[in-house]
Amino acid sequence: MKAENLPEPVKKRPTALLILIYLEKKKKGRTITEIAQEIGTTEAAVSKAVELLNRHNLAEKAHGRGKKGRRTTVVKLKH
């Protein structure tokens, strides 16, 4: 995925770019909490950036069950 091909709103959001790089490197889906801890930002910032990526068809969200039966959001890249 080249930076020139990304939509303009995604290019302007550094957190969205970090998430794309992180998910590209990991090759698997990750929860919002895991992504926030790995890239060193808040869960709220990651959640907003994931919504932006989802809007532009770059990432997809799925809901799953985490520890203690709590609902978690898993983020994966769309290919």
C-alpha positions as CSV (number, residue, x, y, z in Angstrom):
1,M,0.0,0.0,0.0
2,K,1.6,3.3,-1.1
3,A,1.0,6.6,0.6
4,E,0.2,8.3,-2.7
5,N,-2.9,6.0,-3.1
6,L,-4.4,6.8,0.3
7,P,-7.3,9.3,0.6
8,E,-6.5,12.8,1.7
9,P,-8.2,12.6,5.1
10,V,-6.2,9.5,6.0
11,K,-2.9,11.2,5.0
12,K,-3.7,14.1,7.3
13,R,-4.3,11.8,10.4
14,P,-1.0,10.5,11.8
15,T,-2.7,8.0,14.1
16,A,-4.5,6.4,11.1
17,L,-1.2,6.1,9.3
18,L,0.4,4.5,12.3
19,I,-2.5,2.0,12.6
20,L,-2.1,1.1,8.9
21,I,1.6,0.5,9.3
22,Y,1.1,-1.5,12.5
23,L,-1.6,-3.7,11.0
24,E,0.4,-4.2,7.8
25,K,3.3,-5.4,9.8
26,K,1.3,-7.8,12.1
27,K,-0.8,-9.4,9.3
28,K,-3.6,-10.2,11.8
29,G,-6.5,-8.5,13.4
30,R,-5.8,-6.7,16.7
31,T,-8.1,-5.1,19.3
32,I,-8.3,-1.4,19.7
33,T,-6.6,-1.7,23.2
34,E,-3.7,-3.7,21.8
35,I,-3.1,-1.2,19.0
36,A,-3.3,1.8,21.4
37,Q,-0.7,0.2,23.7
38,E,1.6,-0.7,20.8
39,I,1.6,2.6,19.1
40,G,1.6,4.6,22.3
41,T,-1.7,6.6,22.0
42,T,-5.1,6.6,23.6
43,E,-7.9,4.2,22.8
44,A,-10.2,7.1,21.8
45,A,-7.7,8.3,19.2
46,V,-7.4,4.8,17.8
47,S,-11.1,4.3,17.7
48,K,-11.6,7.6,15.8
49,A,-8.8,6.7,13.4
50,V,-10.3,3.2,12.8
51,E,-13.7,4.8,12.0
52,L,-11.9,7.0,9.4
53,L,-10.2,3.9,7.9
54,N,-13.4,2.0,7.9
55,R,-15.2,4.9,6.1
56,H,-12.6,4.8,3.3
57,N,-12.6,1.0,3.0
58,L,-9.1,0.5,4.3
59,A,-9.9,-1.5,7.5
60,E,-12.8,-3.5,8.8
61,K,-14.1,-3.9,12.3
62,A,-15.5,-7.0,13.9
63,H,-16.9,-7.4,17.4
64,G,-15.7,-10.3,19.5
65,R,-15.6,-11.5,23.1
66,G,-12.5,-10.7,25.2
67,K,-11.5,-11.7,28.7
68,K,-14.4,-12.0,31.2
69,G,-16.9,-12.0,28.4
70,R,-16.6,-8.3,27.6
71,R,-17.2,-7.1,24.0
72,T,-14.1,-6.1,22.2
73,T,-13.5,-4.5,18.8
74,V,-11.1,-6.3,16.5
75,V,-9.6,-4.3,13.6
76,K,-8.2,-5.9,10.4
77,L,-6.9,-4.6,7.1
78,K,-9.1,-5.0,4.0
79,H,-7.1,-6.4,1.0
